[in-house]
Each structure stands twice: as C-alpha cells, then as structure tokens.
Amino acid sequence: MKNDTTISFKVSKCIEQELSQYAHDHYMSKSDFIRNAIIEKLQDIEDSNFINKVIQKKGKTYTHEEVLRELEL
C-alpha cells in the first residue's frame, strides 16, 4: 500500500508551459520534476540549518582569505 499524498496548487500558464517543456525534454513527468524540486529544497534547508547550528557552537570563524594569510599561502 502506497503512502503517497496528492497535493494540488496553481501556477501561471507560463510556468506550466515551461514545466511541461522541461519535463518532456528530459523524459520525466511534471510530478517527478516537482517532487524532486521539493526534496532538493527541503534538503537545502536542512543542510543550511545544520551549518548554522555548527557555526553557532564553534564560535570564531575565518574567511578563506584569513586562512590563506595565516598559513602564508
């Protein structure tokens, strides 16, 4: 038994046309494209939250330029 849920939303005709063309050109369904986009966005948010937590715990951070200068590179 599948645990899939249907979600519907509205987009402009222009966005729908671009989505249809992209999906067609890449041999995928519009649903697959949207599902993958949502998953990627949620993963990006999760990664960003993790990075922010690490930064808050670590204290001082250094820019790339500061590291190069400190290492005399």
DAURWO-V353408 format. One record per backbone hydrogen bond with DSSP energy under -0.5 kcal/mol. NH is the residue of the N-H (numbers start at 1). CO is the residue of the C=O. E is the energy in kcal/mol with one decimal. If there is no record, write none. Layout:
NH&CO&E / NH&CO&E
This chain:
16&12&-2.4 / 17&13&-2.4 / 18&14&-2.2 / 19&15&-2.8 / 20&16&-2.7 / 21&17&-2.4 / 22&18&-2.7 / 23&19&-2.8 / 24&20&-2.5 / 25&21&-2.8 / 26&22&-1.7 / 27&24&-1.4 / 28&23&-2.7 / 33&29&-2.1 / 34&30&-2.6 / 35&31&-2.8 / 36&32&-2.6 / 37&33&-2.4 / 38&34&-2.4 / 39&35&-2.4 / 40&36&-2.6 / 41&37&-2.3 / 42&38&-2.6 / 43&39&-2.3 / 44&40&-2.4 / 45&41&-2.4 / 46&42&-2.3 / 47&43&-2.7 / 48&44&-2.6 / 49&45&-2.5 / 50&46&-2.2 / 51&47&-2.6 / 52&48&-2.5 / 53&49&-2.0 / 54&50&-2.3 / 55&51&-2.6 / 56&52&-2.2 / 57&53&-1.6 / 58&54&-2.0 / 59&55&-1.3 / 60&58&-0.7 / 67&63&-2.0 / 68&64&-2.3 / 69&65&-2.4 / 70&66&-2.5 / 71&67&-2.4 / 72&69&-1.0 / 73&68&-2.9
